[in-house]
Amino acid sequence: MRVVIIGGGAMGSAVALFLKRQGGAGVDVTVVEPDPGLARASSALSAGSIRQQFSNAINVRMSQFGHEVIANAQAWLGVDDEPVDLGFVPSGYLFLATGSTGVLEANHAVQRDLGVPVRLLARDELASRFPWLRVEDVQLASLGEGGEGWFDGYAFARALARKARSIGARWHRARVTGLEREGDRLRAASLDDGTRLEADAIVNAAGPWARSVAALAGVALPVHARRRTVFAFSCPTTLPLTPLVIDPSGCWFRSEGHQFIGAWTPGEHDDDPDDLPLDEPDIALFEERLWPALAHRVPAFEALRLTRAWAGYYEVHPLDHNAIIGPHPELANLLFVNGFSGHGLQHAPAAGRGIAEWLLEGGWRSLDLSPFAYARLAEGHAFAELAVI
């Protein structure tokens, strides 16, 4: 079997890795990536975190496998006994609810059923455990006590790629400019260097650029490149290692060494255009919205100092903020692994394994990823994820 993977970030590298792990010499894998240094890739520009606190069981289970790979990176990704350092920092996510607690409680029930070490904290216990938080307006909180943390997304993507190459996957530096379609199948990918790659299957792992790749096959894919700015800041007051705090205002923050990073999560009514330039971080957002929210939640942050900012793209799927995984219903050898809306890095191992199983074994095996099928787009059937950051 010949498989062409379009995109060599964490997602495309994970697909390549599991195809070669499971298919060996029986599968020929070529990853097409125009930017092998991943300078603009979401893998390199993300905040690099992993959590098990999702509202959907399948997202929880994908994170559980992602944690297995990330926390045991040497076993999964080591090559020639060289150390794999992802800089993984075990720490929990802390979700706060200031109004209704129903969603937090329902999510908690799903998570506990799947063995997630998560705990609900009433206001008094929250204040006791995190005295640096302002909690007067908090009704309930959910704290992950295992299986969560943060890591170096760039190192993770490169480690996935290195492992995939070590077992036979090939990388081709170029950009896909055309997809040849014959009836209900794709036959080949044309590249901007003049190369034509024939394929039995083509996997769209192009991240924020997935929509334009799908269009080459005449397929509509509602995945949008939405700029997200991450801010690094210092605080003169020494705080302990914080969890990754998700505030109902729309902000999140966490420790990053001796400093902190944080960002704003746009709501459904925010003006959120596509393809804004990455070399122009939204500094005004920090002054106007993020800093006031941070200072409200952590009084010590009133004296914070912004030290740097950078921007990357989320590949947003607005219908339900959940991924699109699996084959196109009319082009069965075109497979999607797109639209993760901010949780793709942590789900790359499970998604890559799933695509490999579909191609090599004809169906989902380790996890049933059918809820992410492309078919739900035509039906307008949302498979909503409520815990979106």
C-alpha positions in Angstrom: 0.0 0.0 0.0 1.2 3.5 -0.9 0.1 6.3 1.4 0.8 10.0 0.9 0.4 12.1 4.0 0.0 15.9 3.4 1.5 17.7 6.4 4.4 16.8 8.6 3.6 18.3 11.9 2.6 16.2 14.9 -0.5 14.8 13.3 1.0 13.8 10.0 4.1 12.4 11.8 1.9 10.4 14.1 0.0 8.9 11.2 3.3 8.0 9.5 4.7 6.5 12.7 1.7 4.2 13.3 1.4 3.2 9.7 5.0 2.0 9.8 4.7 0.4 13.3 1.7 -1.6 12.2 2.3 -2.1 8.5 6.1 -2.4 8.3 7.5 -3.1 4.9 4.0 -3.7 3.5 3.1 0.0 3.5 5.1 2.8 1.7 4.7 6.1 3.5 5.6 9.5 2.1 5.0 12.7 4.1 4.9 15.9 2.1 5.8 18.9 4.1 7.0 22.3 2.7 8.3 23.5 6.1 10.4 20.7 7.7 11.5 23.1 10.4 7.9 23.6 11.4 8.4 27.3 11.8 4.7 28.1 11.2 3.2 24.7 12.3 0.7 24.6 15.2 2.8 21.8 16.7 5.7 24.3 17.3 3.6 27.3 18.2 1.0 25.8 20.6 1.1 25.9 24.4 1.8 22.2 24.4 -0.6 20.9 27.1 -2.5 17.7 27.7 -5.6 17.1 29.7 -8.2 14.4 30.3 -11.0 16.8 31.3 -13.2 16.7 28.3 -17.0 16.4 28.0 -17.0 13.5 25.5 -15.8 10.1 26.5 -13.9 9.5 23.2 -11.9 12.7 23.7 -11.0 11.5 27.2 -9.8 8.2 25.9 -7.8 9.8 23.1 -6.1 11.9 25.8 -5.4 8.9 27.9 -3.4 7.3 25.0 -1.7 10.6 24.3 -0.6 10.8 27.9 0.7 7.2 27.7 2.9 8.2 24.7 4.1 11.6 26.1 4.8 10.4 29.6 6.7 7.4 28.3 8.3 9.1 25.3 11.5 7.2 25.5 9.7 3.9 25.1 7.5 5.1 22.3 9.8 7.5 20.4 13.3 6.7 21.3 15.8 6.0 18.4 19.1 4.3 19.0 18.9 4.8 22.7 19.2 8.6 22.4 17.2 10.4 25.1 13.9 11.9 24.1 13.3 15.0 26.2 9.8 16.5 25.8 10.1 18.6 28.9 6.9 17.1 30.3 5.7 18.8 33.5 3.0 16.7 35.3 0.4 19.1 36.5 -3.4 19.4 36.5 -6.0 21.5 34.8 -8.2 23.6 37.0 -11.6 24.4 35.6 -13.6 27.1 37.4 -17.3 27.6 37.3 -18.8 31.0 38.5 -22.3 30.4 37.4 -24.2 27.1 36.8 -22.2 24.1 37.8 -24.2 21.6 35.7 -21.7 21.2 32.8 -18.7 20.8 35.2 -20.6 18.1 37.2 -21.8 16.3 34.0 -18.2 16.3 32.6 -16.9 15.0 35.9 -19.3 12.1 35.8 -18.0 11.1 32.3 -14.4 11.5 33.4 -14.8 9.4 36.5 -16.5 6.6 34.6 -13.3 6.4 32.5 -11.0 6.3 35.5 -9.8 9.9 35.3 -8.2 11.1 38.5 -10.3 14.3 38.8 -11.8 15.9 41.8 -14.5 18.5 42.3 -13.6 21.3 44.8 -16.1 23.5 46.6 -15.1 27.1 47.3 -13.6 26.5 50.7 -11.4 23.7 49.6 -10.3 25.6 46.5 -9.3 28.6 48.7 -7.4 26.3 51.0 -5.5 24.6 48.2 -4.8 27.7 46.1 -4.7 30.7 48.4 -3.4 32.9 45.7 -6.7 32.6 43.8 -9.6 35.0 44.2 -12.5 32.6 44.7 -15.5 34.6 46.1 -17.4 34.3 42.8 -16.5 30.6 42.2 -19.2 28.1 42.7 -17.3 24.9 41.9 -13.9 23.8 40.4 -12.6 20.6 38.8 -9.0 19.7 39.3 -7.1 17.0 37.4 -4.9 15.0 39.8 -3.1 12.9 37.3 -2.7 12.3 33.5 -2.4 16.0 32.7 0.4 18.5 32.3 2.4 20.4 29.6 5.3 19.7 27.3 7.4 21.0 24.4 5.1 20.6 21.3 7.9 21.3 18.9 10.1 18.6 20.5 7.1 16.2 20.4 6.4 16.8 16.7 10.1 16.3 15.8 10.4 13.2 18.0 7.3 11.6 16.2 8.8 12.4 12.8 12.3 11.1 13.8 10.8 7.8 15.0 8.7 7.5 11.9 11.7 8.0 9.7 13.8 5.6 11.7 11.3 2.8 10.8 11.0 3.6 7.1 8.7 6.6 6.5 10.0 9.2 4.0 9.8 13.0 4.0 9.5 15.0 0.8 10.0 18.8 1.1 7.5 20.3 -1.3 3.9 21.7 -1.4 1.0 19.7 -2.8 -0.5 21.7 -5.7 -3.0 19.2 -7.1 -4.8 16.0 -6.4 -5.7 13.7 -9.3 -9.2 12.3 -9.1 -10.6 9.5 -11.1 -14.2 8.6 -10.3 -14.6 7.9 -6.6 -10.8 7.7 -5.9 -7.8 9.8 -5.8 -4.9 8.5 -7.9 -1.9 10.9 -7.2 -0.7 14.1 -5.7 1.1 16.7 -7.7 3.8 18.7 -6.0 5.3 22.2 -6.7 8.7 20.7 -7.5 7.2 18.8 -10.4 7.0 15.4 -8.6 3.9 13.2 -9.0 3.3 10.8 -6.2 0.9 7.9 -7.0 -1.0 6.7 -4.0 -3.5 4.1 -2.8 -4.6 6.5 0.0 -4.0 10.2 0.7 -4.2 11.6 4.2 -5.0 15.2 4.8 -3.0 16.2 7.9 -2.4 19.8 6.8 -3.6 21.4 10.0 -4.7 25.0 9.5 -4.3 24.6 5.8 -6.5 21.5 5.6 -9.4 23.3 3.9 -7.2 24.4 0.9 -5.8 20.9 0.6 -9.3 19.3 0.5 -10.4 21.8 -2.1 -7.7 20.4 -4.5 -9.9 17.2 -4.5 -13.1 19.2 -5.0 -14.1 18.6 -1.4 -15.4 21.2 1.0 -13.8 21.0 4.5 -15.0 23.6 7.1 -11.7 24.0 8.9 -10.5 27.5 9.5 -7.0 28.9 10.4 -7.7 31.1 13.4 -4.9 33.1 15.0 -4.3 32.6 18.7 -1.9 34.7 20.6 -0.1 33.3 23.7 1.4 35.8 26.2 4.3 35.2 28.5 4.5 37.3 31.6 6.3 37.7 35.0 5.0 38.5 38.4 6.9 40.1 41.2 5.1 38.0 43.8 6.4 34.4 44.0 3.7 31.9 43.4 4.0 28.1 43.6 3.6 25.9 40.4 0.1 26.6 39.3 -2.2 24.2 37.5 -3.5 25.3 34.1 -6.4 27.5 35.2 -9.4 27.9 32.9 -11.4 30.9 34.0 -15.1 31.4 32.9 -14.1 34.9 31.7 -12.4 33.4 28.7 -8.8 33.4 29.9 -6.4 30.6 30.8 -3.0 30.7 32.4 -0.3 28.4 33.9 3.2 28.4 35.2 6.0 28.3 32.7 9.3 28.0 34.6 9.7 31.1 36.8 7.1 32.9 34.7 3.6 32.3 33.3 1.9 32.0 30.0 -1.8 32.7 29.2 -4.2 33.4 26.5 -7.8 34.3 25.7 -10.2 31.8 24.3 -12.6 33.5 21.8 -16.3 33.0 22.4 -18.8 32.2 19.7 -19.7 35.8 19.3 -16.2 37.2 19.1 -14.9 38.5 15.7 -12.5 35.8 14.7 -11.4 36.1 11.1 -9.3 33.5 9.2 -5.6 33.6 8.3 -4.5 36.7 10.3 -0.7 37.2 10.1 1.3 35.2 12.6 4.0 37.8 12.8 1.6 40.3 14.4 0.6 39.0 17.9 -2.6 40.7 19.2 -1.0 42.8 21.9 -4.2 44.9 22.3 -6.0 41.8 23.4 -3.7 41.5 26.4 -4.2 45.0 27.5 -7.9 45.2 26.9 -9.2 41.8 28.0 -6.6 39.3 29.2 -4.8 41.4 31.9 -8.0 42.5 33.6 -9.3 39.0 33.7 -6.0 37.6 35.1 -5.8 40.3 37.7 -9.4 39.6 38.8 -8.6 35.9 39.3 -5.1 36.3 40.8 -4.6 39.6 42.7 -0.9 39.3 42.4 -1.2 39.5 38.7 -2.2 43.2 39.0 1.6 43.8 39.0 2.5 41.4 36.2 4.8 42.4 33.3 4.4 41.2 29.8 7.7 39.7 28.6 6.9 38.3 25.1 4.0 37.1 22.9 3.7 34.8 19.9 0.9 33.7 17.6 0.0 30.4 16.0 -3.0 29.0 14.2 -5.8 26.8 15.7 -7.4 24.6 13.0 -11.0 25.4 14.1 -14.0 23.3 13.1 -16.8 25.7 14.1 -19.7 23.1 13.8 -18.8 21.4 17.1 -15.1 22.1 17.9 -14.4 18.4 17.4 -12.1 16.7 15.0 -12.9 15.3 11.5 -11.3 11.9 11.3 -11.6 9.2 8.7 -12.5 8.7 5.1 -14.6 11.0 2.8 -18.0 9.2 2.1 -17.6 9.6 -1.7 -13.8 9.5 -1.9 -13.0 6.5 0.3 -9.2 6.8 -0.1 -9.1 10.4 1.0 -8.8 10.4 4.8 -9.1 13.4 7.1 -7.4 14.1 10.4 -8.3 17.7 10.8 -10.2 20.3 12.8 -9.2 19.5 16.4 -9.8 23.1 17.5 -6.9 23.3 19.9 -6.6 19.8 21.2 -4.8 18.2 18.2 -1.3 17.9 19.7 -2.4 15.8 22.6 -4.7 13.7 20.4 -2.1 13.1 17.6 -1.1 9.6 18.9 -4.6 8.3 19.1 -5.7 9.9 15.8 -2.5 8.6 14.0 -3.1 5.1 15.4 -6.7 5.2 14.3 -6.0 6.3 10.7 -3.3 3.5 10.5 -5.8 0.9 11.7 -8.4 2.1 9.3 -6.1 1.9 6.3 -4.4 -1.4 7.3 -7.2 -3.3 8.9 -10.3 -1.7 7.4 -11.8 -0.2 10.5 -11.4 1.3 13.9 -9.8 -1.1 16.4 -8.2 0.5 19.5 -10.8 3.3 19.7 -14.0 3.7 17.9 -13.5 7.1 16.1 -16.7 6.9 14.1 -18.3 9.9 16.0 -15.7 12.1 14.2 -16.8 11.0 10.7 -17.0 13.5 7.9 -20.6 12.4 7.2 -21.9 14.4 10.1 -21.0 17.6 8.2 -23.5 17.0 5.5 -26.2 16.1 8.1 -25.3 19.1 10.2 -25.1 16.8 13.1 -22.9 18.4 15.8 -20.8 16.2 18.0 -20.1 19.0 20.4 -17.2 19.2 22.8 -18.1 21.4 25.7 -14.7 21.7 27.3 -13.0 23.9 24.6 -10.0 26.1 25.4 
